[in-house]
């Protein structure tokens, strides 16, 4: 990943994610963000034109990070089941270390903000759907996963289990051990798909 995001921009999007988690979309204002960062609102405008640009950068940065990590897993040798386990383990590890990005996974309020934000969210979702679909299709061809359930339905099952785990983690105020609990629930989900 060629990262063109400056260190200051990364600090700003981390603080923006924190505000989104704590106060929701309405709480993410330039005033609140400047206060969180301990500098003036005008200083924010040297890096971003508006709140929308901050959210879009946060989502695009997250999307690039996810793609970089998960593409490596997809390209390595291993069974489809192993790849899915590694993929979700990587996701749980990342979010455990970076909880401010959870807003992109639980993004109901963001969808109403702007078309630009919607496109950034959909880009992340579409990438994950395509990647998981490819892994499942190969797993079906190799007789790892059941052919009695359509691939699209299996993708929904997997992504729904992941999203539910993330919601549970958020509602616990991040006190649940996301890595252990997350991997456990995803392993159970994969057992349901196995032949």
N, C-alpha and C positions, 0 to 999 in steps of 0.2 A: 504494500500500500504506500503510495506516495502521499505523505501527509503534509498538506499545505496549511494545516491549522496551527496557528502560533500557540506558544505556551500560554499566553494571556487569554486567547480565545478558548483554549481548553479549560482554563480556570473559570471563565465566564459561563461556559456551557455546563460545567459541573455544578456551579452555583445555581444556574437556571433550573437544572434537573432537580436539585435539592428543593428549590422553591415550589416547583411543580408538584413534587411529592408531598410537601408539607401544606401548601396552600391552594393547590389546584391551579388551573389555567388563569383564573381571575386574580390570583395572588402573584402571578408572574408579571410584574410591572417593572418598567425601567427604574422607577424610584426604589422599589423593594430590592431589585437586583443590585443597584448601586450601593444600597445600604448593606446588603449581604457581603458585597465585595469590599466595602469600606473605601469607596471612592465616589466621585461625583457622577451624576447622570451624564454629563457632557463627555466624560472619559469613556463611557460605554459607546457613545456614538462615533468614537474614533475607530471602533472595531466592527460595529454593526449599525445598519440603518434603523432597525426597529426590532420589536419583540419577535415578529415573524421570522426574521433572518436568524435570530438566536436559536429559535426552536428548529428551524430547517437545518442549521449547521449541526445542532445536537443530534438530530436524526440521521443526517448524512454521515457524520462521524461514526455513529453507532453502526450504521449500515456497512460502512467500509470495514470496520473492525470485525463485524460478524462474518462478512464475506471472506476476508483474509484468513480468519481462523478456521472457518468451516470448509473452505475450498481445500485447504491442506489435508484435513481429515478425509474428505471425499476422495482425494487423489491417492491416498495411501492404500497399500494392500490391506485386505481384511474382509471379513464377511459383512454383509449388509447390517446384520444385527450389531456387530462390533462397531461399525461406523456410526450407527444411530446412537449407541451408548456413549461413544466418545464425543459425538456432536453435542448431545445434551449435557454431558459432564462439563464440556468446555463452556457451554452457556451458563450453567449454574455457577461455575467457578468465576466467570467474568462478572456476572451480576452480583454475586456475593461480595466481590471486591469493589464493585462500582454500582451501588444501589441507586444512585441518582439517575441511571439510565433505565430503570424499571418503568418509568413513565411511557417509554416507547412501546413496551409490551402491553401496558394497561392504558391504552391511549384514547379511551372513549371521548373525553373532553376535547382532545386535540383535533378530532375529526371535524368539529364544527368551526374551527378557527379560520382556515383558508384552504384554497385549492392547492397552493404550494406545499402546505404542511401535509395535506392528504396524499399528495403525490410522493412525498418523502416516506410517509408511513407505508403506503402501498408498495413502494419499491422494496422495502425490507420484507414485508409479508410475502410478496411474489417470489422473491429470491428464496426464502425458506420453503415455500410450497414447492417450487421447482426442484430444489435440492432433495428434499425429503421424498418427493415423488420418484425421482431418479433412483434413489437408494432402495425404495420399496419395490420398484419395478425389477431391479436387478435381483433383489431378494426373492421375489416371486419366481423369476426365471431359474434361480438356483435352488428352488424348493425350500427356502428358509421360512417364507411367510405364506399364509393361507391365500389360496386363489378364490375362496368362496366369498370374500368381501372385496368390493371394488377398491382400487388404489386410492381414489379421492376420499372415500369414507375412512380409510386407514390414516390418511394424512390428517383429516379432521380429528380423529381419535387422538393421534399423537400430539397435534398442536393444541387441542383442547386440554389434554392432560397437563401439558407444559404451562399453559396459561393459568389453569386452575392452581397449580403449584405456586406460580408467581403471585397470584392473588392472595393465597393463603399466607405466603411469606410476608407480603406487604401488610395484610391485616394483623399479622402478629407483631407488627412494628419491627420487622426484620430480626426477630428473636429466634425463629425456627432455624435449625441448621439446614440451610437451603441445599448445600451440596449433598449431604447424606440423605435427607428426605426427598429431594428432587430426583436423585439417581435411583432411589428405591421405587418411587412411583413410576418413573419411566421404564425401569426394568420390568415392573409388573405389567405395564401397558404393552411392552414388546412381547411378553409371554402370551398375552391374549391374541397377538397377531401370528404367533408361531404355528407351524404345522404340527 
